[in-house]
Amino acid sequence: MHKGDFVTLDYTARIKETHQVVDTTSKEVAETEGIHTPNASYGPVTIILGEGHVIPGLEEALLNMEVGEEREVDIPPEQAFGKRNRSLITTVPLREFRRHGVTPQAGMRIEINEKWATVRSVSSGRVSLDFNHPLSGKILTYTVELLKRVEDTGEQIEAIIKLLGIRGRVVADGEVYSIKLDSASRGKEYNQEELVKQKVEKYAPQAHIAFS
């Protein structure tokens, strides 16, 4: 594989020390491990290598795999979610949460100033917050299968749209690919047609596109 390739894969990620599943593309595995989310979309995912769609350690493994290959790889914190940083642990007065009608509890995830933190403890009118990623400091074991390299232009465009978190569909009309974004996507605060156009020009420059 090479950077810039579109590849489709299946994977399951576990914490090496405890074998706890923390992420998977398999609905069956998610249900078995008790992490199934009803509204989540399961099944193979298509990413662009070299663009940071997966953690660095998994991307490095994929670059050294062949289509059809399945591999188990241990990924250290440095190539996953980073080492734990004690400076990212802080204490906030409980009254600050009560002012906003929030009752913090240990284990709760809270967004503060556009950053996510985990509540470590609540005691003596003080709340201990950990801004480290929940998987920081963990060695992760990925079981990954590289299903295919996506070379069809239409599929590449569909993958780009999905990676951007936009809903829409692509229809081939001769040499032009007609893109229709859902009305919900068009209503966002930024110009999503322009964003899709920029990404297609970068990742699939061979494509001629039009919006409908």
N, CA and C atoms as a LAMMPS dump frame, in Angstrom:
ITEM: TIMESTEP
0
ITEM: NUMBER OF ATOMS
636
ITEM: BOX BOUNDS ff ff ff
-5.0000000000000000e+02 5.0000000000000000e+02
-5.0000000000000000e+02 5.0000000000000000e+02
-5.0000000000000000e+02 5.0000000000000000e+02
ITEM: ATOMS id mol type element x y z
1 1 1 N 0.836 -1.189 0
2 1 2 C 0 0 0
3 1 3 C 0.877 1.247 0
4 2 1 N 0.295 2.374 -0.436
5 2 2 C 1.019 3.637 -0.473
6 2 3 C 0.138 4.75 0.096
7 3 1 N 0.767 5.807 0.576
8 3 2 C 0.012 6.955 1.041
9 3 3 C -0.803 7.516 -0.122
10 4 1 N -2.047 7.856 0.17
11 4 2 C -2.959 8.335 -0.866
12 4 3 C -3.88 7.256 -1.391
13 5 1 N -3.578 5.977 -1.088
14 5 2 C -4.455 4.885 -1.497
15 5 3 C -5.748 4.906 -0.69
16 6 1 N -6.855 4.596 -1.364
17 6 2 C -8.127 4.348 -0.684
18 6 3 C -8.167 2.855 -0.356
19 7 1 N -8.342 2.507 0.914
20 7 2 C -8.392 1.094 1.291
21 7 3 C -9.592 0.829 2.19
22 8 1 N -10.161 -0.357 2.048
23 8 2 C -11.296 -0.772 2.867
24 8 3 C -10.825 -1.836 3.846
25 9 1 N -11.206 -1.693 5.112
26 9 2 C -10.716 -2.61 6.14
27 9 3 C -11.775 -2.904 7.187
28 10 1 N -11.55 -4.011 7.874
29 10 2 C -12.292 -4.388 9.075
30 10 3 C -11.289 -4.455 10.209
31 11 1 N -11.709 -4.071 11.411
32 11 2 C -10.763 -4.158 12.53
33 11 3 C -11.497 -4.277 13.858
34 12 1 N -10.776 -4.791 14.834
35 12 2 C -11.218 -4.787 16.228
36 12 3 C -10.026 -4.392 17.076
37 13 1 N -10.23 -3.45 17.993
38 13 2 C -9.149 -2.958 18.848
39 13 3 C -9.431 -3.336 20.294
40 14 1 N -8.408 -3.855 20.963
41 14 2 C -8.505 -4.227 22.375
42 14 3 C -7.391 -3.557 23.172
43 15 1 N -7.632 -3.336 24.459
44 15 2 C -6.558 -2.93 25.352
45 15 3 C -5.743 -4.181 25.632
46 16 1 N -4.461 -4.155 25.332
47 16 2 C -3.63 -5.355 25.416
48 16 3 C -3.645 -5.96 26.823
49 17 1 N -3.574 -5.121 27.835
50 17 2 C -3.458 -5.609 29.213
51 17 3 C -4.712 -6.33 29.687
52 18 1 N -5.878 -5.822 29.312
53 18 2 C -7.134 -6.366 29.834
54 18 3 C -7.941 -7.137 28.801
55 19 1 N -7.582 -7.029 27.522
56 19 2 C -8.307 -7.65 26.404
57 19 3 C -9.679 -7.024 26.175
58 20 1 N -9.951 -5.889 26.815
59 20 2 C -11.23 -5.206 26.638
60 20 3 C -11.325 -4.615 25.239
61 21 1 N -12.428 -4.887 24.547
62 21 2 C -12.648 -4.308 23.22
63 21 3 C -13.071 -2.847 23.376
64 22 1 N -12.38 -1.958 22.66
65 22 2 C -12.684 -0.526 22.743
66 22 3 C -13.194 0.039 21.422
67 23 1 N -13.021 -0.704 20.343
68 23 2 C -13.506 -0.235 19.045
69 23 3 C -13.567 -1.415 18.086
70 24 1 N -14.56 -1.424 17.222
71 24 2 C -14.676 -2.505 16.245
72 24 3 C -15.584 -2.083 15.102
73 25 1 N -15.348 -2.644 13.933
74 25 2 C -16.243 -2.429 12.794
75 25 3 C -17.298 -3.532 12.723
76 26 1 N -17.208 -4.532 13.606
77 26 2 C -18.108 -5.685 13.578
78 26 3 C -19.265 -5.511 14.556
79 27 1 N -20.48 -5.522 14.038
80 27 2 C -21.657 -5.426 14.894
81 27 3 C -21.724 -6.625 15.839
82 28 1 N -21.391 -7.814 15.328
83 28 2 C -21.433 -9.023 16.146
84 28 3 C -20.471 -8.933 17.319
85 29 1 N -19.248 -8.467 17.055
86 29 2 C -18.263 -8.324 18.138
87 29 3 C -18.735 -7.283 19.147
88 30 1 N -19.281 -6.172 18.648
89 30 2 C -19.764 -5.117 19.54
90 30 3 C -20.866 -5.637 20.463
91 31 1 N -21.78 -6.439 19.914
92 31 2 C -22.866 -6.99 20.726
93 31 3 C -22.324 -7.993 21.734
94 32 1 N -21.409 -8.842 21.298
95 32 2 C -20.84 -9.855 22.189
96 32 3 C -20.074 -9.222 23.342
97 33 1 N -19.355 -8.129 23.04
98 33 2 C -18.513 -7.478 24.046
99 33 3 C -19.258 -6.417 24.856
100 34 1 N -20.528 -6.211 24.555
101 34 2 C -21.326 -5.268 25.334
102 34 3 C -21.038 -3.807 25.059
103 35 1 N -20.531 -3.492 23.848
104 35 2 C -20.255 -2.089 23.514
105 35 3 C -21.082 -1.636 22.306
106 36 1 N -22.106 -2.397 21.971
107 36 2 C -22.926 -2.057 20.802
108 36 3 C -23.68 -0.756 21.031
109 37 1 N -23.647 0.117 20.025
110 37 2 C -24.384 1.375 20.051
111 37 3 C -25.469 1.312 18.979
112 38 1 N -26.747 1.414 19.363
113 38 2 C -27.852 1.218 18.412
114 38 3 C -27.765 2.063 17.151
115 39 1 N -27.354 3.313 17.269
116 39 2 C -27.35 4.202 16.106
117 39 3 C -26.017 4.205 15.354
118 40 1 N -25.075 3.392 15.797
119 40 2 C -23.767 3.354 15.131
120 40 3 C -23.855 2.594 13.815
121 41 1 N -22.959 2.941 12.897
122 41 2 C -22.891 2.263 11.612
123 41 3 C -21.731 1.269 11.632
124 42 1 N -22.057 -0.015 11.511
125 42 2 C -21.024 -1.053 11.549
126 42 3 C -20.742 -1.572 10.138
127 43 1 N -19.641 -2.264 9.986
128 43 2 C -19.251 -2.811 8.697
129 43 3 C -17.914 -2.241 8.261
130 44 1 N -17.352 -2.765 7.171
131 44 2 C -16.051 -2.309 6.677
132 44 3 C -16.03 -0.799 6.453
133 45 1 N -14.873 -0.19 6.712
134 45 2 C -14.716 1.249 6.516
135 45 3 C -13.647 1.507 5.456
136 46 1 N -13.827 2.579 4.709
137 46 2 C -12.843 2.976 3.7
138 46 3 C -12.151 4.248 4.164
139 47 1 N -10.82 4.237 4.149
140 47 2 C -10.032 5.392 4.574
141 47 3 C -9.027 5.737 3.478
142 48 1 N -8.376 6.878 3.64
143 48 2 C -7.3 7.276 2.743
144 48 3 C -6.003 7.202 3.535
145 49 1 N -5.086 6.36 3.112
146 49 2 C -3.837 6.196 3.837
147 49 3 C -3.018 7.483 3.799
148 50 1 N -2.439 7.802 4.94
149 50 2 C -1.605 8.993 5.031
150 50 3 C -2.347 10.238 5.441
151 51 1 N -3.667 10.131 5.655
152 51 2 C -4.461 11.314 5.97
153 51 3 C -4.972 11.332 7.404
154 52 1 N -4.463 10.429 8.25
155 52 2 C -4.79 10.47 9.666
156 52 3 C -6.186 10.018 10.03
157 53 1 N -6.784 9.176 9.187
158 53 2 C -8.132 8.695 9.495
159 53 3 C -8.12 7.606 10.568
160 54 1 N -6.973 6.986 10.794
161 54 2 C -6.802 6.015 11.871
162 54 3 C -5.541 6.398 12.633
163 55 1 N -5.319 5.783 13.785
164 55 2 C -4.148 6.125 14.592
165 55 3 C -2.865 5.761 13.843
166 56 1 N -1.761 6.462 14.118
167 56 2 C -0.52 6.269 13.362
168 56 3 C -0.021 4.826 13.325
169 57 1 N -0.119 4.101 14.432
170 57 2 C 0.375 2.729 14.46
171 57 3 C -0.4 1.803 13.543
172 58 1 N -1.717 1.992 13.454
173 58 2 C -2.526 1.169 12.564
174 58 3 C -2.237 1.533 11.116
175 59 1 N -2.083 2.816 10.85
176 59 2 C -1.777 3.253 9.493
177 59 3 C -0.432 2.683 9.028
178 60 1 N 0.556 2.678 9.914
179 60 2 C 1.868 2.124 9.568
180 60 3 C 1.756 0.644 9.228
181 61 1 N 0.933 -0.086 9.987
182 61 2 C 0.733 -1.511 9.709
183 61 3 C 0.075 -1.705 8.352
184 62 1 N -0.934 -0.885 8.035
185 62 2 C -1.649 -1.012 6.767
186 62 3 C -0.725 -0.757 5.574
187 63 1 N 0.198 0.173 5.722
188 63 2 C 1.121 0.486 4.626
189 63 3 C 2.028 -0.688 4.287
190 64 1 N 2.141 -1.627 5.222
191 64 2 C 2.998 -2.791 5.001
192 64 3 C 2.195 -4.073 4.796
193 65 1 N 0.91 -3.938 4.49
194 65 2 C 0.061 -5.095 4.263
195 65 3 C -0.343 -5.19 2.798
196 66 1 N -0.839 -6.365 2.418
197 66 2 C -1.347 -6.596 1.077
198 66 3 C -2.847 -6.856 1.14
199 67 1 N -3.525 -6.623 0.04
200 67 2 C -4.963 -6.869 -0.024
201 67 3 C -5.255 -8.327 0.313
202 68 1 N -6.232 -8.551 1.194
203 68 2 C -6.598 -9.896 1.607
204 68 3 C -5.874 -10.365 2.851
205 69 1 N -4.891 -9.608 3.292
206 69 2 C -4.104 -10.014 4.464
207 69 3 C -4.809 -9.614 5.758
208 70 1 N -4.711 -10.484 6.76
209 70 2 C -5.202 -10.189 8.107
210 70 3 C -4.019 -10.239 9.054
211 71 1 N -3.957 -9.283 9.965
212 71 2 C -2.796 -9.197 10.835
213 71 3 C -3.215 -8.73 12.225
214 72 1 N -2.494 -9.201 13.235
215 72 2 C -2.674 -8.707 14.607
216 72 3 C -1.432 -7.91 14.97
217 73 1 N -1.624 -6.695 15.436
218 73 2 C -0.494 -5.818 15.705
219 73 3 C -0.693 -5.085 17.026
220 74 1 N 0.374 -5.042 17.84
221 74 2 C 0.364 -4.277 19.083
222 74 3 C 0.86 -2.863 18.8
223 75 1 N 0.111 -1.881 19.275
224 75 2 C 0.441 -0.484 19.011
225 75 3 C 0.718 0.221 20.335
226 76 1 N 1.935 0.726 20.534
227 76 2 C 2.287 1.401 21.787
228 76 3 C 1.598 2.751 21.898
229 77 1 N 1.515 3.307 23.105
230 77 2 C 0.835 4.599 23.305
231 77 3 C 1.339 5.699 22.384
232 78 1 N 2.654 5.708 22.128
233 78 2 C 3.232 6.765 21.295
234 78 3 C 2.648 6.786 19.886
235 79 1 N 2.162 5.632 19.413
236 79 2 C 1.579 5.546 18.079
237 79 3 C 0.066 5.357 18.129
238 80 1 N -0.486 5.545 19.338
239 80 2 C -1.935 5.406 19.508
240 80 3 C -2.509 6.724 20.031
241 81 1 N -2.809 6.771 21.32
242 81 2 C -3.43 7.973 21.88
243 81 3 C -2.514 8.724 22.84
244 82 1 N -1.224 8.42 22.753
245 82 2 C -0.247 9.168 23.523
246 82 3 C -0.03 8.648 24.937
247 83 1 N 1.076 9.093 25.539
248 83 2 C 1.35 8.766 26.932
249 83 3 C 0.484 9.64 27.834
250 84 1 N 0.28 9.164 29.054
251 84 2 C -0.475 9.968 30.016
252 84 3 C 0.356 11.165 30.456
253 85 1 N -0.312 12.312 30.533
254 85 2 C 0.34 13.566 30.902
255 85 3 C -0.305 14.083 32.18
256 86 1 N 0.449 14.083 33.28
257 86 2 C -0.12 14.489 34.57
258 86 3 C -0.54 15.958 34.582
259 87 1 N 0.063 16.757 33.704
260 87 2 C -0.301 18.171 33.669
261 87 3 C -1.709 18.382 33.121
262 88 1 N -2.295 17.332 32.534
263 88 2 C -3.648 17.425 31.988
264 88 3 C -4.707 17.017 33.015
265 89 1 N -4.269 16.802 34.253
266 89 2 C -5.193 16.492 35.343
267 89 3 C -5.317 17.734 36.214
268 90 1 N -6.532 18.204 36.43
269 90 2 C -6.739 19.442 37.173
270 90 3 C -7.932 19.308 38.106
271 91 1 N -8.072 20.269 39.012
272 91 2 C -9.177 20.273 39.971
273 91 3 C -9.994 21.547 39.815
274 92 1 N -11.313 21.388 39.836
275 92 2 C -12.238 22.514 39.657
276 92 3 C -13.244 22.501 40.806
277 93 1 N -13.581 23.672 41.373
278 93 2 C -14.592 23.711 42.442
279 93 3 C -15.928 23.159 41.972
280 94 1 N -16.569 22.375 42.817
281 94 2 C -17.861 21.77 42.482
282 94 3 C -18.906 22.838 42.158
283 95 1 N -18.814 24.006 42.818
284 95 2 C -19.81 25.061 42.599
285 95 3 C -19.845 25.531 41.141
286 96 1 N -18.719 25.403 40.425
287 96 2 C -18.687 25.815 39.021
288 96 3 C -19.609 24.941 38.17
289 97 1 N -19.691 23.668 38.515
290 97 2 C -20.589 22.755 37.798
291 97 3 C -22.038 23.029 38.179
292 98 1 N -22.264 23.274 39.48
293 98 2 C -23.632 23.509 39.939
294 98 3 C -24.208 24.779 39.339
295 99 1 N -23.353 25.767 39.071
296 99 2 C -23.806 27.005 38.43
297 99 3 C -24.422 26.734 37.074
298 100 1 N -23.953 25.649 36.412
299 100 2 C -24.449 25.298 35.081
300 100 3 C -25.431 24.115 35.131
301 101 1 N -25.87 23.779 36.329
302 101 2 C -26.854 22.714 36.471
303 101 3 C -26.322 21.325 36.188
304 102 1 N -25.018 21.122 36.394
305 102 2 C -24.382 19.827 36.131
306 102 3 C -23.986 19.174 37.45
307 103 1 N -24.324 17.883 37.58
308 103 2 C -23.923 17.117 38.753
309 103 3 C -22.873 16.097 38.326
310 104 1 N -21.601 16.41 38.503
311 104 2 C -20.543 15.503 38.044
312 104 3 C -20.457 14.235 38.882
313 105 1 N -20.154 13.132 38.208
314 105 2 C -19.955 11.852 38.881
315 105 3 C -18.719 11.19 38.303
316 106 1 N -18.049 10.386 39.107
317 106 2 C -16.831 9.708 38.664
318 106 3 C -17.108 8.893 37.408
319 107 1 N -16.233 9.046 36.405
320 107 2 C -16.383 8.323 35.148
321 107 3 C -17.128 9.1 34.083
322 108 1 N -17.798 10.175 34.456
323 108 2 C -18.566 10.976 33.497
324 108 3 C -17.623 11.7 32.54
325 109 1 N -18.036 11.808 31.264
326 109 2 C -17.293 12.579 30.274
327 109 3 C -17.963 13.942 30.14
328 110 1 N -17.179 15.007 30.236
329 110 2 C -17.701 16.366 30.219
330 110 3 C -16.895 17.209 29.231
331 111 1 N -17.595 18.029 28.451
332 111 2 C -16.921 18.945 27.535
333 111 3 C -16.773 20.31 28.2
334 112 1 N -15.54 20.782 28.283
335 112 2 C -15.248 22.077 28.906
336 112 3 C -14.365 22.875 27.962
337 113 1 N -14.842 24.045 27.561
338 113 2 C -14.082 24.905 26.639
339 113 3 C -13.635 24.134 25.395
340 114 1 N -14.579 23.348 24.839
341 114 2 C -14.361 22.587 23.608
342 114 3 C -13.32 21.474 23.766
343 115 1 N -13.048 21.082 25.009
344 115 2 C -12.153 19.956 25.272
345 115 3 C -12.873 18.965 26.177
346 116 1 N -12.641 17.669 25.909
347 116 2 C -13.316 16.646 26.69
348 116 3 C -12.449 16.189 27.859
349 117 1 N -13.1 15.978 29.004
350 117 2 C -12.409 15.512 30.203
351 117 3 C -13.217 14.388 30.842
352 118 1 N -12.523 13.552 31.607
353 118 2 C -13.171 12.498 32.383
354 118 3 C -13.142 12.893 33.853
355 119 1 N -14.28 12.794 34.53
356 119 2 C -14.339 13.083 35.963
357 119 3 C -13.691 11.908 36.705
358 120 1 N -12.594 12.201 37.418
359 120 2 C -11.907 11.153 38.17
360 120 3 C -12.538 10.944 39.54
361 121 1 N -12.868 12.045 40.202
362 121 2 C -13.461 11.938 41.539
363 121 3 C -14.172 13.227 41.895
364 122 1 N -15.1 13.122 42.853
365 122 2 C -15.823 14.278 43.39
366 122 3 C -15.8 14.152 44.907
367 123 1 N -15.139 15.099 45.58
368 123 2 C -15.062 15.031 47.043
369 123 3 C -14.686 16.387 47.613
370 124 1 N -15.183 16.666 48.799
371 124 2 C -14.858 17.892 49.536
372 124 3 C -15.062 19.151 48.692
373 125 1 N -16.12 19.138 47.9
374 125 2 C -16.438 20.314 47.098
375 125 3 C -15.514 20.555 45.928
376 126 1 N -14.746 19.538 45.548
377 126 2 C -13.811 19.684 44.444
378 126 3 C -13.983 18.523 43.464
379 127 1 N -13.771 18.829 42.193
380 127 2 C -13.923 17.827 41.135
381 127 3 C -12.581 17.663 40.431
382 128 1 N -12.091 16.442 40.396
383 128 2 C -10.833 16.132 39.701
384 128 3 C -11.151 15.754 38.259
385 129 1 N -10.556 16.494 37.311
386 129 2 C -10.803 16.272 35.888
387 129 3 C -9.536 15.816 35.19
388 130 1 N -9.696 14.831 34.304
389 130 2 C -8.57 14.291 33.539
390 130 3 C -8.812 14.563 32.061
391 131 1 N -7.97 15.442 31.477
392 131 2 C -8.118 15.801 30.077
393 131 3 C -7.317 14.883 29.144
394 132 1 N -6.658 13.875 29.7
395 132 2 C -6.011 12.878 28.857
396 132 3 C -7.073 12.075 28.114
397 133 1 N -6.723 11.594 26.92
398 133 2 C -7.634 10.696 26.213
399 133 3 C -7.837 9.44 27.074
400 134 1 N -9.06 8.895 27.136
401 134 2 C -9.309 7.704 27.967
402 134 3 C -8.379 6.532 27.652
403 135 1 N -7.842 6.46 26.431
404 135 2 C -6.949 5.358 26.061
405 135 3 C -5.481 5.766 26.08
406 136 1 N -5.179 6.945 26.6
407 136 2 C -3.775 7.355 26.685
408 136 3 C -3.029 6.413 27.626
409 137 1 N -1.786 6.135 27.293
410 137 2 C -0.967 5.246 28.107
411 137 3 C -1.235 3.764 27.894
412 138 1 N -2.168 3.428 27.009
413 138 2 C -2.543 2.028 26.782
414 138 3 C -1.878 1.464 25.519
415 139 1 N -1.413 0.225 25.619
416 139 2 C -0.991 -0.521 24.434
417 139 3 C -2.246 -1.15 23.848
418 140 1 N -2.486 -0.91 22.575
419 140 2 C -3.674 -1.446 21.92
420 140 3 C -3.298 -2.58 20.976
421 141 1 N -4.112 -3.621 20.963
422 141 2 C -3.935 -4.731 20.044
423 141 3 C -5.035 -4.67 18.997
424 142 1 N -4.628 -4.48 17.743
425 142 2 C -5.58 -4.412 16.638
426 142 3 C -5.536 -5.713 15.841
427 143 1 N -6.699 -6.284 15.601
428 143 2 C -6.842 -7.34 14.615
429 143 3 C -7.452 -6.682 13.386
430 144 1 N -6.694 -6.622 12.301
431 144 2 C -7.134 -5.855 11.131
432 144 3 C -7.026 -6.683 9.867
433 145 1 N -8.021 -6.568 9.01
434 145 2 C -8.016 -7.232 7.703
435 145 3 C -8.152 -6.169 6.619
436 146 1 N -7.207 -6.155 5.699
437 146 2 C -7.243 -5.217 4.58
438 146 3 C -8.033 -5.88 3.454
439 147 1 N -9.252 -5.433 3.264
440 147 2 C -10.171 -6.107 2.347
441 147 3 C -9.909 -5.781 0.876
442 148 1 N -9.656 -4.505 0.572
443 148 2 C -9.414 -4.15 -0.832
444 148 3 C -8.82 -2.754 -0.955
445 149 1 N -8.226 -2.511 -2.105
446 149 2 C -7.819 -1.162 -2.493
447 149 3 C -8.933 -0.62 -3.39
448 150 1 N -9.476 0.528 -3.048
449 150 2 C -10.591 1.1 -3.807
450 150 3 C -10.031 1.909 -4.971
451 151 1 N -10.314 1.466 -6.187
452 151 2 C -9.797 2.147 -7.373
453 151 3 C -10.9 2.75 -8.227
454 152 1 N -12.157 2.39 -7.956
455 152 2 C -13.287 2.966 -8.691
456 152 3 C -13.49 4.411 -8.256
457 153 1 N -13.533 5.335 -9.208
458 153 2 C -13.631 6.759 -8.901
459 153 3 C -14.896 7.097 -8.122
460 154 1 N -16.019 6.523 -8.52
461 154 2 C -17.274 6.779 -7.821
462 154 3 C -17.205 6.361 -6.36
463 155 1 N -16.617 5.197 -6.108
464 155 2 C -16.477 4.721 -4.729
465 155 3 C -15.541 5.627 -3.939
466 156 1 N -14.509 6.144 -4.592
467 156 2 C -13.596 7.056 -3.917
468 156 3 C -14.315 8.327 -3.487
469 157 1 N -15.144 8.868 -4.39
470 157 2 C -15.886 10.082 -4.055
471 157 3 C -16.851 9.82 -2.905
472 158 1 N -17.542 8.669 -2.942
473 158 2 C -18.458 8.309 -1.856
474 158 3 C -17.702 8.206 -0.53
475 159 1 N -16.488 7.647 -0.574
476 159 2 C -15.684 7.52 0.642
477 159 3 C -15.295 8.891 1.182
478 160 1 N -14.927 9.806 0.283
479 160 2 C -14.557 11.159 0.695
480 160 3 C -15.719 11.83 1.413
481 161 1 N -16.915 11.738 0.835
482 161 2 C -18.096 12.352 1.423
483 161 3 C -18.349 11.782 2.818
484 162 1 N -18.256 10.462 2.946
485 162 2 C -18.51 9.825 4.234
486 162 3 C -17.457 10.205 5.263
487 163 1 N -16.186 10.273 4.843
488 163 2 C -15.116 10.659 5.76
489 163 3 C -15.281 12.084 6.265
490 164 1 N -15.935 12.919 5.475
491 164 2 C -16.202 14.296 5.882
492 164 3 C -17.406 14.394 6.814
493 165 1 N -18.081 13.266 7.024
494 165 2 C -19.262 13.271 7.878
495 165 3 C -20.482 13.882 7.215
496 166 1 N -20.5 13.837 5.894
497 166 2 C -21.593 14.41 5.117
498 166 3 C -22.425 13.281 4.509
499 167 1 N -23.718 13.462 4.466
500 167 2 C -24.589 12.471 3.837
501 167 3 C -24.898 12.896 2.409
502 168 1 N -24.829 11.958 1.503
503 168 2 C -25.118 12.263 0.108
504 168 3 C -24.937 11.031 -0.754
505 169 1 N -25.151 11.183 -2.063
506 169 2 C -24.972 10.052 -2.967
507 169 3 C -24.301 10.521 -4.25
508 170 1 N -23.698 9.571 -4.933
509 170 2 C -22.938 9.862 -6.145
510 170 3 C -23.508 9.014 -7.287
511 171 1 N -23.773 9.657 -8.424
512 171 2 C -24.292 8.954 -9.593
513 171 3 C -23.406 9.281 -10.79
514 172 1 N -22.926 8.227 -11.475
515 172 2 C -22.099 8.434 -12.662
516 172 3 C -22.974 8.817 -13.846
517 173 1 N -22.642 9.925 -14.5
518 173 2 C -23.373 10.399 -15.673
519 173 3 C -22.35 10.617 -16.788
520 174 1 N -22.065 9.544 -17.522
521 174 2 C -21.002 9.608 -18.514
522 174 3 C -19.665 9.751 -17.818
523 175 1 N -18.931 10.796 -18.159
524 175 2 C -17.636 11.028 -17.535
525 175 3 C -17.737 11.948 -16.319
526 176 1 N -18.955 12.377 -16.005
527 176 2 C -19.17 13.281 -14.878
528 176 3 C -19.847 12.526 -13.729
529 177 1 N -19.395 12.808 -12.518
530 177 2 C -20.004 12.211 -11.327
531 177 3 C -20.877 13.265 -10.665
532 178 1 N -22.179 13.001 -10.646
533 178 2 C -23.142 13.927 -10.076
534 178 3 C -23.288 13.647 -8.576
535 179 1 N -23.077 14.676 -7.777
536 179 2 C -23.13 14.537 -6.32
537 179 3 C -24.355 15.271 -5.796
538 180 1 N -25.187 14.555 -5.044
539 180 2 C -26.353 15.17 -4.421
540 180 3 C -26.207 15.04 -2.912
541 181 1 N -26.047 16.179 -2.246
542 181 2 C -25.929 16.179 -0.794
543 181 3 C -27.311 16.244 -0.165
544 182 1 N -27.474 15.562 0.978
545 182 2 C -28.751 15.634 1.686
546 182 3 C -29.008 17.066 2.123
547 183 1 N -30.277 17.429 2.23
548 183 2 C -30.63 18.793 2.634
549 183 3 C -30.052 19.14 3.991
550 184 1 N -29.939 18.134 4.879
551 184 2 C -29.363 18.388 6.208
552 184 3 C -27.909 18.804 6.086
553 185 1 N -27.204 18.225 5.115
554 185 2 C -25.809 18.588 4.911
555 185 3 C -25.689 19.997 4.361
556 186 1 N -26.593 20.354 3.451
557 186 2 C -26.529 21.686 2.847
558 186 3 C -26.79 22.779 3.88
559 187 1 N -27.459 22.43 4.978
560 187 2 C -27.828 23.442 5.961
561 187 3 C -26.741 23.758 6.971
562 188 1 N -25.577 23.128 6.862
563 188 2 C -24.508 23.389 7.816
564 188 3 C -23.983 24.811 7.662
565 189 1 N -23.194 25.235 8.671
566 189 2 C -22.744 26.619 8.7
567 189 3 C -21.635 26.911 7.703
568 190 1 N -21.062 25.895 7.101
569 190 2 C -20.023 26.131 6.096
570 190 3 C -20.449 25.504 4.772
571 191 1 N -19.81 25.923 3.701
572 191 2 C -20.176 25.484 2.36
573 191 3 C -19.654 24.078 2.115
574 192 1 N -20.533 23.092 2.259
575 192 2 C -20.08 21.713 2.151
576 192 3 C -19.81 21.313 0.706
577 193 1 N -20.493 21.929 -0.233
578 193 2 C -20.189 21.629 -1.634
579 193 3 C -18.742 22.018 -1.946
580 194 1 N -18.326 23.187 -1.46
581 194 2 C -16.963 23.647 -1.701
582 194 3 C -15.958 22.731 -1.005
583 195 1 N -16.3 22.274 0.196
584 195 2 C -15.412 21.375 0.931
585 195 3 C -15.249 20.056 0.192
586 196 1 N -16.365 19.484 -0.281
587 196 2 C -16.3 18.232 -1.042
588 196 3 C -15.462 18.43 -2.299
589 197 1 N -15.676 19.539 -2.984
590 197 2 C -14.919 19.83 -4.206
591 197 3 C -13.423 19.872 -3.929
592 198 1 N -13.022 20.541 -2.858
593 198 2 C -11.607 20.647 -2.504
594 198 3 C -10.998 19.274 -2.225
595 199 1 N -11.735 18.451 -1.486
596 199 2 C -11.212 17.138 -1.12
597 199 3 C -11.135 16.215 -2.341
598 200 1 N -12.131 16.287 -3.222
599 200 2 C -12.096 15.46 -4.435
600 200 3 C -10.917 15.875 -5.312
601 201 1 N -10.689 17.17 -5.442
602 201 2 C -9.555 17.649 -6.237
603 201 3 C -8.228 17.158 -5.666
604 202 1 N -8.158 17.022 -4.353
605 202 2 C -6.92 16.575 -3.708
606 202 3 C -6.738 15.069 -3.787
607 203 1 N -7.803 14.309 -3.479
608 203 2 C -7.672 12.864 -3.331
609 203 3 C -8.057 12.076 -4.586
610 204 1 N -8.938 12.64 -5.414
611 204 2 C -9.353 11.948 -6.639
612 204 3 C -9.349 12.931 -7.804
613 205 1 N -8.162 13.471 -8.141
614 205 2 C -8.059 14.53 -9.152
615 205 3 C -8.531 14.118 -10.539
616 206 1 N -8.66 12.816 -10.778
617 206 2 C -9.115 12.339 -12.088
618 206 3 C -10.603 12.532 -12.28
619 207 1 N -11.328 12.869 -11.192
620 207 2 C -12.792 12.924 -11.261
621 207 3 C -13.301 14.272 -11.745
622 208 1 N -14.328 14.226 -12.601
623 208 2 C -15.072 15.418 -12.998
624 208 3 C -16.397 15.361 -12.268
625 209 1 N -16.667 16.369 -11.435
626 209 2 C -17.866 16.312 -10.601
627 209 3 C -18.79 17.491 -10.863
628 210 1 N -20.07 17.287 -10.515
629 210 2 C -21.082 18.349 -10.564
630 210 3 C -22.045 18.094 -9.427
631 211 1 N -22.64 19.14 -8.899
632 211 2 C -23.596 19.001 -7.793
633 211 3 C -25.013 19.182 -8.317
634 212 1 N -25.91 18.384 -7.773
635 212 2 C -27.299 18.457 -8.202
636 212 3 C -28.222 18.613 -7.015
